[in-house]
Amino acid sequence: MPIFVGTSDIDDIRVGDDSSIFHSVWKGSTRIWARPLLYTLTIGTLTNSVEQRKGFDTSSSIGSIDFVSGHNQLTSDWFRSLGGQSHSQYIYSLYHLNEFASNTNDGVILTIGSTNTSAQGIPNTDATFSRLSIDDDVFNRTDATYTYNFGSNFTTWKWSTSTSPIKTSGTDNIRFDKP
């Protein structure tokens, strides 16, 4: 769950001059804020006669995605599979798909997993993430179509939208929040 100052999300909480970084804020026994997981998306584009993919996609060898260095030391708490393995370093793709013929599959697609990870799904819960932000565009996990095929190394969330939140080129800031 994000915390705001005005309309701006807070990425960092410190008290006074204390250099300690807080990773969670609690109200009683309920966590109300967790330090977000931040990435930088270097945008790539694949266009063929059928579709355009804009963003990062391992299978198409376009773009790249990298942790924002030093921001969150608790990355192992993110995207845990059913077997307890963290997949925070295994974002396989994050792109906007535009199908030229039908547009029925247009949307933002996030796939987490790797051929090197165990074949266990990542739960579709707030413990995984509650929202994805691409710069100023927010996508709630609960609004996505969730797909995990038993025995697969990959878990996918898809938000249907014909409008791409991903820039034409350059970089986008990617943020994952959870309560």
PyMOL commands that set and color helices and strands:
alter all, ss='L'
color gray80, all
select helices_A, chain A and resi 75-77+141-143
alter helices_A, ss='H'
color red, helices_A
select strands_A, chain A and resi 4-5+8-9+24-27+30-34+37-42+44-47+51-57+64-67+91-99+107-113+131-134+137-140+145-148+154-160+171-177
alter strands_A, ss='S'
color yellow, strands_A
deselect
rebuild
show_as cartoon
